[in-house]
Amino acid sequence: MTQTAADWRSRTAGKLVSPGEAVATIRDGDTVWAGGWTSVPPQLCGALAARGPELHDVTIVSFLTPYKWDTPENLANFTVVTAYASPFDRAAVREGRMEYVPVSQFREGVMPPGIARIDAAMIPISPPDEDGWCSFGSGVFFGPTVAKLASRLIGEIHEGFIRTGGDNRIHISRFERVCEYTLPPAVAPIPPRSEETEVAAQVICSLVAHEIVYDGCTLQFGIGDVSAALPAFLEERHELGVHTELLPGGIPDLVEKGVITGRNKPHHAGKVVASAVGQVPPEDLRRIDGNAVYELYDFTHTDDLRLLLQIENFVAVNNAMAVDLTGNVSSETLGPALFSGTGGQAAFAVGASTAAGGSVIVLPSSSLVNGGRATRIVGGHPPGTVQTVHRGFVDYVVTEQGIARLRGKSVRERIGELIAVAHPDFHAELKKDALRLYGIAI
């Protein structure tokens, strides 16, 4: 039965206040959790920003946020820390106006190093049900762990939030104050695929689906413009499982067609497991809502390397900005300039490569940059580049030019494989780089 607004408002009696009143409990010196992506409460963020001039020594912690903390007023009033840059704060991190904490260690129930203290947590939630239980909606992310560690919880109630199984619930009694969200939906902090990338993604995902993914394997889909397109190419596979960080669109179709069953998973058998649902069509969200097949868990559970190493049929498919000629992957910086963050990519790559030899990196072989074409298979990464995944944990690199099979290969063999999947316009240049950088003639 659909609950009315009057129903849930009666269950929040004494807690339901305006956004400004909700954040009035935040004090000087507090460290405030402001979430990431769909777990960011935009209206509470705005209310806290409005209080900025009267607060002192307040630190905001966020990641991949759709809220713009990068304004002169906000940065004059708060110290802002991010664990994953978004288009809204990328420039601020690069220019030193905001702090960046590289996060790649995930252990269930423990916040990553550098985010241990949380005085107040602002968390978006669904309305409470008749028993007082709320969901984190389509994005659990760090919700349960943050709620356990934070001294005070402030909720932002979203009437349209879905409910799933797993760890996707929290009781309304845990919240000191709540407000109702009344603004338009926040803009996603990830841009859509370009036309060129869309074409490349179709070829890449077809190669991965037909030549790397195998019946009975368990899949992880990385955040990004290529790997998220993979579900549309998996209809000919059988008995697949899903254990991922972000769930892309197209999964409900595969579940209903019996392609995804989860029968061969060592954990959460028969379930589709993720921490959050990515940019998916509204119809997908409707099919996930209340469906017992889907379980959303804390980021520290889905990305815990101890758990991933037990998945002996694991295929992890992740995106990259560039791959060097020996297989080292850069997914977070352009030279020394931060673009995104480590996220769970390193953990999933290490887990899949170690447990099953199934670490896959996907990317277009080249991109248009300032009107010119640039290779994304590079001789060597520019100085200052962060190597997100070590070459020892990269088993395949796939571009629209083909598949480079790197596992167990020598440096000479790796160079040959990777030049073969580079854009043809750069083959001669990359052969020169191979001789200049590695002393290997190809």
Secondary structure by P-SEA (a helix, b strand, c coil): ccccaaaaaaaaccccccccccccccccccccccccccccaaaaaaaaaaacccccbbbbbbcccccccccaaaaaccbbbbcccccccaaaaaaccbbbbbcccccccccccccccccbbbbbbccccccbbbbccccccaaaaaaacccbbbbbbbccccccccccccccccccbbbbbcccccccccccccaaaaaaaaaaaaaaaccccccbbbbbbccccccccccccccccccccccccccccaaaaaaaaccccccccccccccccccccccccaaaaaaacccccbbbbcccccccaaaaaaccbbbbbbccccccccbbbbcccccccccccccaaaaaaaaaaaaccbbbbbbccccccccbbbbccccccccccccccccccccbbbccccccccccccaaaaaaaaaaacccccaaaaaaaaaacccccc
